[in-house]
C-alpha cells in the first residue's frame, strides 16, 4: 500500500533573464491511498498535476512538502542510497514503451536483471522468457522493437517492468497510441498481473474505457487537488460536476474521433 499525505509540489518560475519571479504550486495538499492488489487509476485534464504526482511517487521529483509512505516507509525522508534500493521494488511502464532499439525483445526484458540481479545468464534468460510467456510473446524474443507492432512493444515493456518481481507497478498512459482493441488487451493484462502478483498498480490515463473497465480505485485530480476518489461504478452516480464534465467530455471527444475515422476523414 502507498499512502500519500498532504503532498505539495511547487516549481520556481523565472523571467527570461533568469531572475526568480515566483513559484507555481502544482500539487496542493493531496492525500490518498493506493491499495494493494488493485488497479489504482489517476485521471484528470492535461495540466491537472497527475503526471507530477506520479513523478513524485517514483522519486523523479522531490515534493515541496508532505509524505509518501510505501508500506509505512517514508520515501521522501530516505537517503539517496535508500531510494535507489527502494526503486528496485518498483516497475515502470512509460508512455512510449521506451525499449532499446539495439536490443532484441529478450534482451530488453533481461535488461533490469543484467543491471541489478546476481543471477547467472541462464537464470536471467529463463526469468525473461517466463515474463514473455505471461504477456503472450513467446516466439518474438529474437525480434527487435522496430519489427513488432506498438501493442507488442507495450507488452514487452510490461514484461520488462515485472521481470524483477516488483511490489509496485507504475504505468504512464500505457494505452497511448493504441487502437481500442489493443488497449483492451493491455488493460486486461495489467489487471490480471496486478491480481496475480498482488501488486500496487498505479496508472495515469485519459482512456475512459480503462477507467470503466479496470478502475478499482480512481483518483480524479483537478488543478492540483484531489477532487474525487472512488470506484468505476461510483462515477455515474457522482454529484461532482467537475468529474462528470471530465468523463463525458472525454467520451464525447473519443466518439467524435472514432466517427470521423470510420468515415475516412483525415484529422
C-alpha positions as CSV (number, residue, x, y, z in Angstrom):
1,X,0.0,0.0,0.0
2,X,1.2,3.5,-0.8
3,X,-0.1,6.4,1.3
4,X,0.2,10.0,0.2
5,X,-0.2,12.5,3.0
6,X,-0.7,16.3,2.4
7,X,1.6,16.3,-0.7
8,X,2.6,19.7,-2.1
9,X,4.9,20.4,-5.1
10,X,5.8,23.9,-6.3
11,X,8.1,24.9,-9.1
12,X,10.2,28.1,-9.3
13,X,9.2,30.5,-12.1
14,X,12.0,32.6,-13.8
15,X,12.0,35.6,-16.1
16,X,13.8,35.4,-19.4
17,X,17.0,36.8,-17.8
18,X,16.9,34.0,-15.2
19,X,15.5,36.2,-12.3
20,X,13.3,34.3,-9.9
21,X,9.8,35.9,-10.1
22,X,7.8,33.5,-8.0
23,X,6.6,29.9,-7.6
24,X,3.8,27.9,-9.2
25,X,2.1,25.3,-7.0
26,X,1.1,22.2,-9.0
27,X,0.2,19.8,-6.2
28,X,-1.9,21.3,-3.4
29,X,-2.2,19.1,-0.4
30,X,-3.1,15.7,-1.9
31,X,-3.8,12.9,0.5
32,X,-4.8,9.5,-0.8
33,X,-4.2,5.8,-0.6
34,X,-3.2,3.4,-3.4
35,X,-4.3,-0.1,-2.5
36,X,-2.5,-3.4,-2.8
37,X,-3.8,-5.9,-5.4
38,X,-5.9,-3.2,-7.2
39,X,-5.6,-1.1,-10.3
40,X,-5.4,2.4,-9.0
41,X,-6.1,5.0,-11.7
42,X,-5.1,8.7,-11.7
43,X,-7.3,10.7,-14.1
44,X,-7.6,14.4,-14.8
45,X,-7.2,17.0,-17.5
46,X,-3.8,17.9,-19.0
47,X,-2.0,20.1,-16.6
48,X,-4.0,18.9,-13.6
49,X,-1.0,17.6,-11.8
50,X,-1.4,13.8,-12.3
51,X,2.0,13.4,-14.1
52,X,3.7,15.5,-11.4
53,X,2.1,13.3,-8.8
54,X,3.4,10.1,-10.4
55,X,6.9,11.6,-10.8
56,X,6.9,12.4,-7.1
57,X,5.8,8.9,-6.2
58,X,8.7,7.3,-8.1
59,X,11.3,9.9,-7.0
60,X,11.8,11.7,-10.3
61,X,10.7,14.8,-8.5
62,X,11.1,15.9,-4.8
63,X,7.9,17.1,-3.1
64,X,7.9,20.5,-1.6
65,X,6.1,19.1,1.5
66,X,4.3,16.0,2.6
67,X,4.9,12.3,2.9
68,X,4.9,9.3,0.6
69,X,4.7,6.1,2.6
70,X,5.5,2.7,1.0
71,X,4.1,0.2,3.4
72,X,4.9,2.6,6.2
73,X,8.3,3.6,4.9
74,X,8.7,7.3,4.2
75,X,10.2,7.6,0.7
76,X,10.6,11.4,1.0
77,X,12.8,11.1,4.1
78,X,15.0,8.3,2.7
79,X,18.7,8.9,1.8
80,X,19.8,8.7,-1.8
81,X,21.1,5.2,-1.4
82,X,17.9,4.1,0.4
83,X,15.8,5.5,-2.5
84,X,18.0,3.6,-5.1
85,X,17.3,0.4,-3.1
86,X,13.6,1.2,-2.9
87,X,13.3,1.7,-6.6
88,X,14.2,-2.0,-7.1
89,X,10.8,-2.7,-5.7
90,X,9.2,-0.6,-8.5
91,X,8.4,-1.4,-12.1
92,X,7.7,1.4,-14.6
93,X,5.9,1.3,-18.0
94,X,6.5,4.5,-19.9
95,X,4.1,6.1,-22.4
96,X,6.3,5.3,-25.4
97,X,7.3,1.8,-24.2
98,X,10.9,3.1,-24.1
99,X,12.5,0.0,-25.5
100,X,16.1,-0.1,-26.6
101,X,16.2,-0.3,-30.4
102,X,19.6,-2.0,-30.4
103,X,18.4,-4.9,-28.2
104,X,16.1,-7.6,-29.2
105,X,12.9,-8.4,-27.2
106,X,14.5,-10.9,-24.9
107,X,17.5,-8.6,-24.2
108,X,15.1,-5.7,-23.5
109,X,13.3,-7.8,-20.9
110,X,16.5,-9.0,-19.4
111,X,18.0,-5.5,-19.1
112,X,16.9,-4.9,-15.4
113,X,18.2,-8.3,-14.5
114,X,21.5,-7.6,-16.2
115,X,21.8,-4.3,-14.2
116,X,20.6,-5.3,-10.8
117,X,20.4,-9.1,-10.2
118,X,23.1,-11.6,-9.3
119,X,21.5,-14.3,-11.5
120,X,23.5,-16.3,-14.0
121,X,22.9,-15.7,-17.7
122,X,20.9,-18.9,-17.9
123,X,18.7,-17.8,-14.9
124,X,18.2,-14.4,-16.4
125,X,17.1,-15.8,-19.7
126,X,14.8,-18.2,-18.0
127,X,13.2,-15.5,-16.0
128,X,12.8,-13.2,-19.0
129,X,11.2,-15.9,-21.0
130,X,8.7,-16.6,-18.1
131,X,7.7,-12.9,-18.3
132,X,7.4,-13.0,-22.1
133,X,5.2,-16.1,-21.8
134,X,3.0,-14.2,-19.3
135,X,2.4,-11.4,-21.8
136,X,1.8,-13.9,-24.7
137,X,5.0,-13.1,-26.6
138,X,6.8,-16.4,-26.8
139,X,8.2,-16.6,-30.3
140,X,9.0,-12.9,-30.5
141,X,12.1,-13.0,-28.3
142,X,14.6,-12.6,-31.2
143,X,12.8,-9.7,-32.9
144,X,13.8,-6.1,-32.5
145,X,11.4,-3.3,-31.4
146,X,11.2,-1.9,-35.0
147,X,10.0,-5.3,-36.2
148,X,6.9,-5.6,-33.9
149,X,3.7,-3.6,-33.5
150,X,3.0,-0.9,-31.0
151,X,0.8,-3.2,-29.0
152,X,3.5,-5.8,-28.9
153,X,6.1,-3.2,-27.8
154,X,3.8,-2.3,-24.8
155,X,3.6,-6.0,-23.9
156,X,7.4,-6.2,-24.0
157,X,7.5,-3.1,-21.7
158,X,5.1,-4.8,-19.3
159,X,7.3,-8.0,-19.3
160,X,10.4,-5.8,-18.6
161,X,8.5,-4.0,-15.8
162,X,7.6,-7.2,-13.9
163,X,10.8,-9.1,-14.5
164,X,12.2,-8.1,-11.1
165,X,9.0,-9.1,-9.3
166,X,8.1,-5.5,-8.2
167,X,5.7,-4.8,-5.4
168,X,4.7,-1.5,-7.1
169,X,3.9,-1.0,-10.8
170,X,3.6,2.5,-12.3
171,X,2.2,3.0,-15.8
172,X,2.2,6.3,-17.6
173,X,-0.5,6.4,-20.3
174,X,0.0,2.7,-21.2
175,X,-2.7,2.8,-23.9
176,X,-1.3,5.9,-25.6
177,X,-1.2,5.5,-29.4
178,X,-3.0,2.1,-29.4
179,X,-6.3,1.2,-31.1
180,X,-9.3,0.4,-28.9
181,X,-9.0,-3.4,-29.3
182,X,-5.3,-3.4,-28.4
183,X,-6.0,-1.1,-25.5
184,X,-8.4,-3.6,-24.0
185,X,-5.7,-6.3,-24.3
186,X,-3.2,-4.1,-22.4
187,X,-5.9,-3.3,-19.7
188,X,-6.7,-6.9,-19.2
189,X,-3.0,-7.8,-19.0
190,X,-2.3,-5.1,-16.4
191,X,-5.4,-6.0,-14.4
192,X,-4.5,-9.7,-14.5
193,X,-0.9,-9.2,-13.5
194,X,-2.0,-6.9,-10.6
195,X,-4.2,-9.7,-9.2
196,X,-1.8,-12.5,-9.9
197,X,1.1,-10.9,-8.1
198,X,-0.8,-8.7,-5.6
199,X,1.0,-5.6,-6.7
200,X,0.0,-2.0,-6.1
201,X,-0.5,-0.8,-9.6
202,X,-0.9,2.9,-10.4
203,X,-1.9,4.0,-13.9
204,X,-2.1,7.5,-15.3
205,X,-4.7,7.5,-18.1
206,X,-7.1,9.5,-20.2
207,X,-8.7,6.4,-21.6
208,X,-12.3,6.2,-20.3
209,X,-12.5,2.5,-21.3
210,X,-9.7,1.8,-18.9
211,X,-11.5,3.9,-16.2
212,X,-14.8,2.0,-16.5
213,X,-13.2,-1.4,-17.3
214,X,-10.4,-1.8,-14.7
215,X,-10.8,1.2,-12.4
216,X,-10.9,-0.3,-8.9
217,X,-9.6,2.8,-7.1
218,X,-9.8,6.0,-9.1
219,X,-8.3,9.4,-8.1
220,X,-9.5,12.4,-10.0
221,X,-7.1,15.3,-9.9
222,X,-8.3,18.9,-10.6
223,X,-5.9,21.8,-10.6
224,X,-3.6,20.1,-8.2
225,X,-6.3,19.0,-5.7
226,X,-7.7,15.5,-5.2
227,X,-11.2,16.3,-6.4
228,X,-12.8,12.9,-6.1
229,X,-11.9,9.3,-5.3
230,X,-14.0,6.1,-5.8
231,X,-14.6,3.0,-7.9
232,X,-15.7,2.9,-11.5
233,X,-19.3,2.0,-10.6
234,X,-19.4,5.1,-8.4
235,X,-18.6,7.5,-11.3
236,X,-22.1,7.7,-12.9
237,X,-23.7,8.3,-9.6
238,X,-21.3,11.1,-8.6
239,X,-22.7,14.5,-7.9
240,X,-19.2,16.1,-8.6
241,X,-19.8,18.3,-11.7
242,X,-16.1,18.6,-12.4
243,X,-15.7,14.8,-12.6
244,X,-18.8,14.3,-14.7
245,X,-17.8,17.1,-17.1
246,X,-14.4,15.5,-17.5
247,X,-15.8,12.0,-18.0
248,X,-18.5,12.9,-20.5
249,X,-16.2,15.4,-22.4
250,X,-13.6,12.7,-22.8
251,X,-16.2,10.2,-24.1
252,X,-17.7,12.7,-26.5
253,X,-14.3,13.6,-27.9
254,X,-13.5,9.9,-28.4
255,X,-16.8,9.1,-30.1
256,X,-16.4,12.1,-32.4
257,X,-12.9,11.0,-33.3
258,X,-13.9,7.4,-34.0
259,X,-16.9,8.6,-36.1
260,X,-14.6,10.8,-38.2
261,X,-12.1,7.9,-38.7
262,X,-14.8,5.5,-39.6
263,X,-15.9,7.8,-42.4
264,X,-12.3,8.0,-43.8
265,X,-11.8,11.7,-42.9
266,X,-8.3,12.7,-42.0
267,X,-7.9,14.7,-38.9
